[in-house]
Amino acid sequence: MHRVYRCPRFVVACCFLIAFLYFLHPAVFAQDIAMADQQETVEAPDVVVSATKTPIPAKQVTSAVEVITGEEIQQRKIRTVAEALRWSSGLAVFQSGGLGTTVDVRMRGGTPEQTLVLTDGAIVNSATLGSYNFANLTSDNIERIEILRGSQSMLWGSDAMGGVINITTKRGQEKPNVSGFVEYGSFNTIREGGSLAGKKGPIDFSGSIARLDTAGFSAINYRRGAAERDGYHNWQGSVRLGADLPKDGRLEFSFRWLDGSVNFDGFTFNSTTFASEPADVFGARSKSVQYVFAGNYMQPITAWWSQQLILSRATENLVSDGGAVERSLVTGATGSIGSPFRSQIGTTSNRIEWQHNIQVGKPLRLTAGYQFREQRGDYRDLLTSTTVFENKSVSSHAGFGEAQLNLWDRVFGTAGIRQDEYNVFGSATTYRVTGGYLLKETGTKFRGSYSTGFRAPTINQLFFPGFGNSNLKPEKSQAFDVALEQALPNDRGSISVGYFWTRYRNLILSVFDPAVCTEPGSFGFCAQNVGLARAEGVEVSTKLKLYRDGPWVKNLDLQIQYTYAATRDISGGADTRLPKWPLHQISTVLRYQPIERLQASLEGRYVGERFGNTGNGNPTPSFVVWNLSASYDVTKYLQTYLRLDNIFNEKYEETLFFGTPIRSIFGGVRINYDLPL
């Protein structure tokens, strides 16, 4: 049975929050609405960190970077990080059902395992699978998301062949502030949460806790005949505590807790046709508990020499139950699950990094560092109470160095090299060179880069019984990109047009080779370094400030992102498109603010046809989906908002056979109050 929340709980929660604010400060609701001040908007600094591991102005960045701010996430009423990433350039973001089901994020023709994801400096990619599942990561208390595209192993090591997604928790500002929200909508969905942030003297603090519950819809597409609702429940808490130290030092501690429980569906095997068929699975459920810890110490040693020390740990405990009964959506046959399972997977990712930055005059900055990285995994079969593998580890020691050049604030460049030593396969050497020229008189910037990348085999690929291969080598890549970026006059926006090319080799695939794959239970299949692929394409980004301060048009902004990705699997002369990659993707966001208090956003997303396998079978049709959100500031402290998803009720699938929302609506109330401290 799914836990279903009715409207009264939403009403009671609204009343509680409003009453709390009233007793905290009765004058809030006595204000004349016409005289209420607009909530302060804090502009995110125009600085990028991920591209060089040092803060540099965005105009000097010579890599392909996109930044999504927490302010933008809040304005558009985005609930999850995955929703925010869907509208980014160069990414393919697809989910296998509703909220809480698996979300894969790919970059520039790569796989999910080739996208490195960090939260406050902690690596959160799974030690056993290699990828990061964005299913449980909500947008609460997030300050910014930096998306760094292209092979980035020189600075970031393994898993960064496609790129890096760096997520930062909010930092407390000068004014102590308390906030809370409640939201109710389609599929009996309710969200509620609160946060406290501020700074007092040298200490700053930001913390939040939030809850999301939904009865949901079937993970396997209900339009194909699935009937059972697959619910989802999520708790999430986060903290960022910082202290300003003497002589411009800084000490920070970050923590994030994610607790998600979701029902899911799958596939059944038809013994007559020997085909796998989508099935409504009853009782299938998984529960994930994640803890992410990170500590960061920064301290200048001299006027030209500074250091930074990062220690982090990310853990996950995932318990899955494959259910008991399944119903094929092809034949309608209902019966016991053909391959029942109950499993428990525990993973840990540790990272220690010590970095030094040396400024050699104005034009040259040198960065050097050491990194230790360790990933551990355990797998237990709960049906048979046996341990499949225990305390398996993949670890590495790495050293890296990079030089950054800045001549006359016009000519920019970086060059760096990295050496990784692994306990399972030996060494990997990567390098990266970038360059750029800024014509300040016209706001025109040319940039380009060439780099190499690698991805270490995962614990599953190395050690899983009947599949793993302890002789695997790392996957490798070479990547090249160029771009032209143009800032429009009078700060009216920007246009960027770029080309990228990436070649992947030694890709790890499951291969039928009885001569090599001799482990019991392998049936002649095992992991081998045999894959070869390439990707090239075009990324176009346009951000325009169309109108300012007119009658009923205070602000009107338009953002358009276009990605063309031509991917090819060239293993053994196959020459077919890579799975899950569309040729064309377009996203657009139109923001409209007619008056000071009212804001609205219209979002549109087009995704072209893609295929489910390397043989280009199982095509998933293209789709267009539109969303609309609006908010109104009733007072300085109280905001109401509304969000409509799939407003034209598009019938589509992101992942073949899996469900997506029908037309749905969500409404909420948010309060903000600056504490008189």
N, C-alpha and C positions, 0 to 999 in steps of 0.2 A: 504494500500500500504506500502511495506517495503522500507526503504531508502537504496539504493544500491550505493556503492562507486566504481568508475571505476579506472583503473590503473593511469590515469593522476594525480589524487590527491596524489597517492603514490609517483609518480615521482617528483611532485612539492614539497612535503614534504621533500623528500631526498635532493633535490637541496637546499632547504631552510636551512636544518640543516648543510649541508656541507659548504654552503656559510657563515653561522653564525660562524662556527668554523674557517674558513679562515680569516674572518675579525677580529675575536677575537685574532688570533695568526697566521699570514701568514706563519711563519716558519714551521708550522706543516706539510704542504704538500711539503715543499722544502727539507725535510729530505731524506737522502739516506735510502731506505727501509732496506737494508742489515745492516745498523747501528742502526736501531730503537731499542729501549729498550722494553723488554716485560713489560706489565703492571704488577705492583706489585700485588702479591697474598698474601692476609692477611689470615693467618691460624686462624680458629675459635678456641678459647681456649677449651682445652679438659676438660670442666667443665659442670656439670649438675646442674640445679636449681630446677626443678619441683619435683624431688624425695623426697626432704626434706625441700623445701622452703628456703634453704641456698645453696650457691655455694660450691660444693664439686668436687674433681677430679673424672673423670669417672671411674677410676679403683677402687674407693672406693664405688661406687653405688651398693646397694644390691637390686635394683628393676629392672624390665625390661624396659629399656629406649632406644629409638632410636632418633638420632638427624639428622635433614636435614638442612644443612647450606644454606645460601643465595648464597654463591659461587657455590655450587653444582647446585642449581636451575638455576643460570645464565649460567653455563657451558652447561647444558642440554637443555636450551631454553624452560623451563617449563613456561607456561602462567598463570596457576592457582594453588592455594594451593591443590585443589582436585587432580590435575594431579600428584603432588608430593606425595601425600598420597597413591595413587594407588599402588606404588611400595614398600610400607612398610610392615613389618611383623605383623601378628596378626590382620590386618584390612580388612574389606570388604567395598569397596568404589564403589557405583553404582549411575549412573545418569539417569534421565528419559528424555533422548533426547540430544540435542546439547548444546552448550554453553548457560548458563543462566538458564537452567532448573534445577529442584531440584536435589541436590546431598546429599545422605545419607552416613554417615560414622559410621560403627559399629566396636566394639572391642570385641574379645574373646567371641563370641556367644551372645553378648548383642544387644540391640536395639539402634537406633540413639539417643533416649532420655537418654540413659545411658552413653553417651560420653560427658564429660564436655569440653567446648572449651573456651579458654581465649585469648584475644588480649591485650598484654601489661598490663596484670593484670585485665582487664575488662571481666566479664562473658558475653558472647554473645549468649548463648542458648536462644531460644524463650520462653517468659513467658507463651504463650498460648499453644504452641505445645510441648515444652520441648527439642526439638532437635535444632541443628544449621544447617541451609542450607548453604553449602559452595558455592552455585551457583555464587555469585557475588564477592567472595574474590579472587583477582588476586595475583600474586606473586611479584608485584612491591613493592620495598622498604622493603622487609622482610629480617631480619638478620639470623634468625634460627627458626626452628620448633622442639619443643621437644615433643615426643610421649611417654607417660607414660602409660604402659599397666597394667591391673589388677585393683581390687577394691581399690580406693584411697580416700574414703570418710573421713578417719581419718584426713587428712590434708586439703582436698579440699571441703568436704561437699557433698551436694546433687548433683545428676547427674553424679558423678564420679564412678559409679558401674563398668562400663566397663573399664574406664581409662580417661586420661586427654590429650588434645592437647593444648599445650601452644605456642602461636605465638608471636614473638618479632620483633618490627620494628627496622630498622638499626639505629645505633648510629654514629654520625659524628666522623671522625677520625682526626688526626693531619693536614693532607693536605686538604685544601678546594678544592672541586671537583665539576664540573658541568658535567652532562651527558644527553644524549638524544637518542632516538631510533625511528625508523619507521619500520613497518613490513606489508607486504601484502601477501595474499595467497588465498587458495581455499575458496569457498563459499563467494567470495567478502569480505573477512575478512581483516580489516586494524586495526593495533594497532599503537599507537604513544604516546610518553610520554617524560618527562624530570625530572631530579632530581638535587638537590643542597645539598651538605653535606660538613661538615668540622668542625674544632675546632679552636677557637681563644682565647687564654688565658684559663680561667676557663669555657668558654661557648662552648658547642657543639650543632650542629644543623644538622638535616637530614630531608629533605622534598621532596616529589615527587607528580606528578600528571600524570595520564595516561587515555587514552581513547581507548575503544575497540568497534568496530562495525562489525557485520556480518549479511549477508542475511540468513545464516544458512541453515538448511535442516529441513524436517518435524520432529516434536517431536515424533509423532507416526511413526513407521518405514515405510519409503517410499517403502520398498520392499514388504510390505503387501498391498500396493495400495494407500497410502497417497500421496497427490500431492502438498499441500500448503507448502511453505517455512515458517519456524518460525524463525524470525529474533531476534537479541539480540543487545542491546546497553548498554554500561557500562562506567560510569565515576568513577574514584577512586583517592582520594587524601589522603596523610598521612604526619604527622609531628611528629618528636621526638626532643624535646628541653631539654637540660640538663645543669646543672651548678654544678661544683665542689665547695663544701663549705669548710670552715675552719674545721680543725681537722678531715679530711677524710670524711666529710659529702657529700651528693649527693641529688640533687633535680631534678626531671624529670617531664615533661609533654608530653603526647602522645595524638594524635588525628588521627582518621581515618574516612573518609567519603566514603560511597559506594552508588552509584546511578545506579540501574540496571532496564532495561525494557525488557521484553521477551514475545514472543508469545508462546502459549502452546496448546496442544491437550488433549483429555481425552477419556471418554467412554460414550456410549449411551445405554439406556435400551430397549431391544427388548420385547415388550408386548406380542408377540406371543410365544416366547420360554422362556420368563422370565429369560433371560440371559443378562449379561453386555458385550457389544461388543466394541472393540477399534474403535475410530471414529476420523476422520479429522474434527477438530472444527475450523470454520472460525471466526476470530475476537476475539478469546480468548486471553487475555493479562493481564499481571500483572506488576506492577511497585513498586519496593522496594527502600526506601531511609533509609539508616542507618548512625548513628553517634555514634562513640565510643570515649569516653573521659577517660583518666586515669592520675592520679597524683601519684607520688611516692617520698617519703621523707625517706632517710636513714641517720642515724647519730650514730656513736659510742658515748657512754656516758662515758665509761672508757675503759681501755685496754682489759677488758674481757666482757664488756656488750655493746650491740648495739641494736638499735630499728629500725623498719621500719613501715611507715604508708602508706597505699594504699587507695585512693579514686577513684572510677570509676563509670561511667554511660554509658550504651549502650541503644540506642533507635532505633526503627524501625517503619516506617509507610508503610504498605503494602496495596495497592489498587489492587483488582483483578476484572476482567470482564470475565464472563464465555462464552462470544460470543453469536451469534444469530442463526447460522446455523451449523448443523453437518451432516456428511456423514458417515454411518456405513461402515467399511471396510469388514464386513462379508456379508451383504446383498446388499450393494451399495446404499441403500435408503438415500435420502437427505431430510432434513426437519428442522423445527425450533427446537431449543434446548429443550429437554424434561424438564430439571430443570434449567432454567436460574438463574444466580446470579450475583450480583455486591456487593462487600463487601469492607470494610475498617477496617484493624486491626492495632491498635497501641499498642506497647509494650515498657516497660521500665525496665531495670535491673540495680539496684544500689548495690554497694558493698563498705563496709568500713572494713578495716582490720588493726589492730595494733598488730605488732609482736615484741617479744623481744627474743634475742639470748644471752645466757650466757655461756661462756667458763669456764669450771671447770678443770683447768689444761690442759694438752694436750689430755688426752684420752676421755674426756666427754664434750659434748655440749648439753645444754638444750634449747629448744625452746618452747615458750608459746605465745598464742595469743588469741585475741577476733575478731570475725567477725559478722558484721551485713549484711544481704542480704535481698533485697526486689525486688520482681517482680510484675509489674502491667500490666494490659491488658484491652483494650476496643475493642468491636466488634460492627460494625454498618452495617446494611443492607441498601445499597444504592438504591436498587430497590424500597423498601417501605419507605425509609427515617425513619427507626426506629432503636433504639439502642437496640441490643440484650443483651449486658451487658456492664457496664461502671465502670471503676476504681476498678475492682476486684484485690485483691492483695494476694500474698503468701509471708510471710516474716519470718525471723528467727534471733535469737541471738545464737551465738555459742562460746564456749571456747574450746581450744585444747592445748595439751602439748605433747612434744616428746623429747626423749633422744637419742642422737647419740653417739655411742661408737667407738673408734679407738684405738686399742692396737697394738703398734709396727708397724703400717702401714701394718698389716697382717690380723688382726681380726676386722671385722666391724659389726655393728648391730644398729638397731633402734627399739624403742618401743614407742608407742604413743596411746593416747585416746582422744576422742572428744565427746562433748555433744551439741546437737542442740535442741533448743526450738522453735517450729513453732506456728504460730497463727491459723492454720487450723486443726492440728491433734495432737499436743502435742510434745513429745520429741522423739529423736532418739540418741542412743549411738553407736559409732563405735570405733574400735581399729585396730591396725596394728602392727605386729612384723616382722622384717626382720633380716637376718644374712648372713654373707659372710666370706670367708677365701681366702686370696691371697697368693699363693706360688710364691714369687717374683723371685726365682731362675729359674723357668720354665715359668713364665707368666700365670700360671693357677689360675683361680678363680672359687670357688663354691659359689653359692648364693641361697637363698630361702626366701619365705615370706608367711605369713598367715594374712588375713585381712577380715574385714566385711565392707559392704557398704549399702547405702540406696539411694533412689530417692523419693523426695517429689512429690505428685500429682500435675499436671499442672493446670493452671487456667481453661482450657477447660474441663479437667476431673472432676474438682470440680463444675464448675458453668455453663457450656454450657447448655442452655435450651433443655430438651428432651434427654439429654445424661449424664450430670454431676451428681455427687453423692458427697454431702458435707460430707459424713461419711467415705470417703476413708482414708486408712492408707498408709504409705510409702511402696514402694517396698524395698526388702532387699536382701542381697547376702552374701555369704561366698566364699572366694577365696584362692587358694593355688598355689604356683608355685615354681619350682626348676630349676636351670640351671647350666651348665658348660661352662665357657668361657675360650678360649685358645688364647693367643697372640703368633703369630709365630715369630721365631727367626729373628734377624736383621730387625725388624720393617717391616716384609713382609705381615702383615695383621692380621686377627683374625677369629676365628670360635666360634660360640655360638650355643649350643643346649639346649633347654628348654622344660619343660612340665608344662602345666597349667590345673587347674581344678576349675570350678566355679559353684555354685548352686544358682539359682535365685528363690525367693519365694514372695508371695503376689503381683505377677505381675498384673497390672491393665489391664483388658480386657473388651471388650464390650460383655455383657452377656444377653441372653433372660431370664428374670425372672419377669413375670407380678406381682408377689406378692411384689417385692421390687421396681421395675421400674414403678412407677405410675404417673410420671410427664407427663403433656400434651405434646403430640408429640413424646413420647418415643417409642410407639408401643411395650411396654414390654421390650425394650432394654435399658441398662445403663451401666456405668462403675462400675466394682467391682474388689476386690482383690482376684482373684481366680486362677491366673496363677502360674505354677510351671515348672521350666526348669533347665537343666544343660548343661554345655559345658566342654569339655576337649580336649586337643590337644597337638600338638608339634610345636614349632617354631624354625626354623634353619636359621641362618644367617652366611654367609661367605663373607668376604671382603679380597681380595688378591691383592697384588702388584706383578703382574706376571713378569714384566721386567722393567729395568731401564737403560737408557743411552746406548743404542745400536744403530747400524746403522739403521736409519729409524724407530727406536722405542725408543723415549725418555721416554715415560711412557705408560704402558699397565696395566690397573686395571680391576678386575672382581668382581662384587657383585652379590650374589645369595641369595634370601630370599624364604623360603618355610614355609607354614602354613598348618597344618592339624587340622581341627576343627570339632570334632564330637559333634553335638548339638542335644539335645532331648527335645521335649515338653512332659512333663510327667503330664500335668494337667488332672485329671480324668482318668489316665491310658491310655492316648492317645499314648504315646511312638512313636512319629514321629519327623522328623527333623524340626528345627526352620526355619521359612521363611527367604529367602534371604541369607542363609549361605551355601557356597560350602564346600565340604569336603576337597578339595585340592586347594591351590593357590601357584603358583610359579612365581617369578619375577627375572629378571636378567638384569644387566646393565654392558656393556663392554665399557670401556673408552680407547681410543687410541689417543696418541699424537705422531705422527711420527717426527715432528720438533717443534721448539719452538713456531712458530706462528699458527700452525694448531692443532685443537682438534676435535675429533669425539666421539659420544656416540651411541651405539646400545642398544635398550631397548626391552625386550621381556616379555610378561605377559600371563600366563595361569590361567584361572579361571574355576573351575569345575562346574558341573551341580548343580543348586539350584532350590528351589521351591517357588511358589508365596504365599502359605498359609500354615497354620498349618496342614491341612489334606494332605499335600504333593501333591497337585494338581498343575496344571499350571507349569510344569517343564520348566526351561530356560536352553538350551543346553550349554555345555562348549565351550570355545573359546580360541584361541591363537592370540595375536595381537603383531606386531612388529613396532617400531618407530626408526627413525634414525635422528640424528642431527649433524651438523658440523659448526665450526666457524673458520675464518681466520683473524688474526690481520694484516691488511694492513700496518699500522704504529702503533706507540705507542698509538695514539689517535683514530684510526679508525678501526672498526671491521665489517666484513660482516659475515652473518650466514644464514644457511638453515636448515629447519626441515621438515622431511617427516613422516607423521602419517599413520598408517595402511598400510605399504609399500607392503604387499601382498594382499591387498584388501579383508581382511577377512569379511565375512558376519556374523555378530554376534549382540547380544543384551545384554547389561548389565542388563537392567530391561525389563521383558517380554512385548512385543508389542512396545517398544520404540526404536527409531532410534539411530544409531551410525554412525560415519564418514566413508565414503568410503576412498580410497587412496587419500591423500591430501598433499599439499606442501605449505610451507610458507618460505618467505625469507625476510631478513631485514638488516638494517645498524644501528650500534650503535657507538656513539662517547663518548669519555671520555677526559676531559681536567682538569689538575690541575691548579687552579687559582693562579696567582703570588701574593699571599697576605701574 
